[in-house]
């Protein structure tokens, strides 16, 4: 509950919304899921974003963008409608299905997801993997920069959309996790993207993980080694370094061990070398 909310603003322009959000104790109201879960007593007013047209998606030559007011279910439908044109949209649709059950997908928005920044979110992991860009307060930043931004900045910003690139036609994507049950959120998760040029040489390789840091992270040093060695997995994994914190779901040692297991597994699947 938001017990101390005294006012609801309903701006009709992006600039008006950004201006109102500069006031103290004012928060944007996306789907309401993030604010409800937080239930902060410091929030005195909320900004209703329903008049700003942020519940749409758009396609452009190099990729596509999803509005912050789109529910996860609407984002899923949008990605499915674009999957023949954009390989990244096809993969994203699969990930959105795994992110949450349908009842939550119908209420939670992308804005909620980007404000909460849950460390085990597989959709955020996919955004990290695909180098998504978050447009907030009128300027874009890469998702990893957004996830590591100060909490006060994230919670008061107006997120308008998140944009992704087209994706290579021959790219392979894989996600693996360890969890209590197959339907549960990951304790640790790993995700890989690998593309090759016309000669079969690896020209793009990416690894991202969740459950090993405060938020999902890219493993850039592994990516660089994979490209430099044309997909030598074992050599690249020598550069895998994570420093997880333990909790009641898994110790730091367990999370670090699973990170290596899962990284090897997803890279084997995407690079097409015999796995474990």
FIVEX-78353 format. One line per 4 residues: for each residue x, y, z of C-alpha. Coordinates in steps of 0.02 Angstrom, whole numbers, always signed. Example, Ala and Ser with C-alpha at 12.3 -4.5 7.8 and 13.67 -1.06 7.14 Angstrom:
+615,-225,+390  +684,-53,+357
# end
This chain:
+0,+0,+0  +48,+182,-30  -30,+245,+131  +37,+423,+122
-5,+467,-59  -96,+634,-61  -98,+679,-245  -103,+599,-417
-35,+702,-562  -97,+667,-738  +24,+753,-860  -13,+760,-1046
+165,+783,-1109  +331,+699,-1076  +410,+864,-1024  +271,+898,-900
+293,+725,-823  +482,+747,-807  +456,+916,-724  +333,+847,-595
+448,+701,-555  +585,+822,-504  +484,+863,-349  +529,+766,-190
+429,+612,-140  +346,+597,-312  +356,+435,-409  +299,+378,-582
+155,+255,-586  +188,+126,-721  +81,-27,-690  +88,-3,-502
+170,-171,-466  +339,-100,-418  +265,+34,-306  +146,-89,-224
+286,-211,-186  +393,-73,-115  +251,+6,-15  +357,+156,+29
+288,+274,+160  +394,+414,+87  +290,+428,-73  +176,+579,-62
+117,+588,-243  +118,+481,-399  +119,+524,-584  -11,+438,-691
+75,+405,-859  -78,+340,-951  -96,+495,-1062  +80,+491,-1132
+66,+351,-1261  +200,+246,-1180  +103,+83,-1201  +157,+60,-1383
+301,-21,-1474  +391,+42,-1628  +503,-36,-1759  +646,+47,-1852
+781,-9,-1974  +908,-66,-1845  +790,-132,-1713  +636,-102,-1609
+579,-17,-1449  +452,-63,-1315  +360,+71,-1217  +379,+77,-1029
+191,+67,-1000  +173,-94,-1098  +126,-241,-989  +239,-392,-1005
+98,-480,-1096  +82,-336,-1220  +272,-338,-1243  +262,-525,-1276
+129,-498,-1409  +231,-358,-1488  +388,-466,-1495  +290,-608,-1573
+224,-490,-1706  +403,-436,-1749  +492,-603,-1732  +509,-637,-1918
+591,-470,-1946  +697,-462,-1788  +787,-615,-1718  +809,-527,-1550
+619,-507,-1537  +596,-694,-1560  +714,-733,-1418  +640,-598,-1308
+466,-671,-1329  +528,-838,-1260  +610,-751,-1112  +456,-647,-1068
+354,-807,-1054  +479,-871,-926  +491,-708,-830  +318,-716,-750
+153,-811,-754  +16,-741,-865  -80,-657,-724  +73,-556,-674
+118,-522,-856  -52,-440,-876  -20,-316,-734  +168,-287,-726
+240,-162,-849  +415,-144,-920  +430,+14,-816  +396,-87,-659
+529,-212,-710  +658,-77,-743  +624,+12,-579  +631,-146,-472
+795,-208,-549  +777,-381,-471  +943,-474,-466  +868,-637,-531
+759,-567,-671  +788,-664,-830  +708,-527,-936  +832,-400,-868
+969,-528,-903  +909,-537,-1083  +913,-347,-1095  +1092,-350,-1030
+1138,-487,-1153  +1065,-392,-1301  +1141,-222,-1252  +970,-141,-1235
+959,+47,-1209  +842,+127,-1083  +772,+297,-1129  +744,+395,-968
+715,+582,-949  +745,+604,-1134  +915,+522,-1154  +967,+341,-1183
+1090,+239,-1082  +1142,+58,-1094  +1049,-60,-981  +1203,-103,-876
+1226,+82,-836  +1042,+95,-792  +1048,-54,-676  +1199,+15,-583
+1128,+192,-567  +1087,+262,-394  +919,+205,-325  +853,+381,-304
+891,+421,-487  +804,+265,-552  +648,+288,-447  +621,+470,-496
+661,+456,-682  +531,+447,-819  +568,+291,-921  +489,+307,-1093
+552,+151,-1185  +684,+17,-1199  +764,-10,-1369  +851,-163,-1441
+951,-201,-1597  +893,-312,-1739  +1004,-461,-1696  +1103,-568,-1818
+1001,-685,-1928  +1114,-832,-1887  +1130,-794,-1701  +1103,-930,-1573
+1031,-893,-1402  +1026,-1000,-1246  +970,-981,-1066  +999,-1102,-922
+964,-1085,-736  +967,-1174,-571  +810,-1150,-465  +705,-1239,-336
+587,-1300,-473  +585,-1273,-662  +450,-1139,-641  +538,-1041,-505
+646,-887,-530  +830,-931,-549  +949,-941,-404  +1084,-921,-536
+1056,-901,-723  +1167,-888,-876  +1123,-827,-1050  +1226,-828,-1210
+1216,-753,-1385  +1337,-805,-1522  +1340,-752,-1705  +1459,-798,-1846
+1511,-714,-2008  +1491,-791,-2181  +1652,-891,-2156  +1589,-968,-1994
+1702,-861,-1884  +1630,-801,-1719  +1609,-613,-1739  +1492,-579,-1593
+1484,-672,-1428  +1400,-618,-1268  +1374,-694,-1097  +1262,-622,-961
+1217,-690,-789  +1094,-662,-649  +1102,-714,-468  +1288,-677,-451
+1282,-489,-418  +1165,-353,-359  +1086,-353,-533  +1109,-451,-696
+1281,-420,-770  +1375,-441,-935  +1536,-541,-937  +1632,-434,-1061
+1802,-514,-1032  +1730,-684,-1078  +1648,-609,-1233  +1813,-534,-1291
+1905,-698,-1268  +1774,-796,-1364  +1789,-679,-1512  +1980,-675,-1503
+1992,-866,-1500  +1847,-902,-1620  +1743,-982,-1484  +1870,-1071,-1373
+1756,-1098,-1224  +1880,-1163,-1097  +2003,-1024,-1132  +1865,-894,-1119
+1801,-966,-956  +1969,-936,-876  +1917,-753,-880  +1751,-783,-793
+1755,-689,-629  +1604,-666,-517  +1594,-619,-334  +1419,-666,-276
+1346,-637,-104  +1267,-784,-16  +1090,-789,+54  +960,-917,+109
+940,-975,-72  +1124,-1014,-99  +1294,-979,-25  +1422,-872,-114
+1522,-1030,-152  +1371,-1117,-225  +1326,-970,-335  +1505,-954,-399
+1513,-1140,-438  +1346,-1137,-529  +1401,-985,-627  +1543,-1085,-703
+1434,-1237,-736  +1297,-1136,-820  +1416,-1026,-919  +1499,-1180,-992
+1330,-1256,-1031  +1257,-1107,-1124  +1417,-1075,-1220  +1426,-1256,-1274
+1248,-1245,-1337  +1271,-1083,-1433  +1443,-1118,-1504  +1390,-1296,-1547
+1531,-1388,-1461  +1488,-1550,-1372  +1429,-1504,-1197  +1441,-1588,-1031
# end
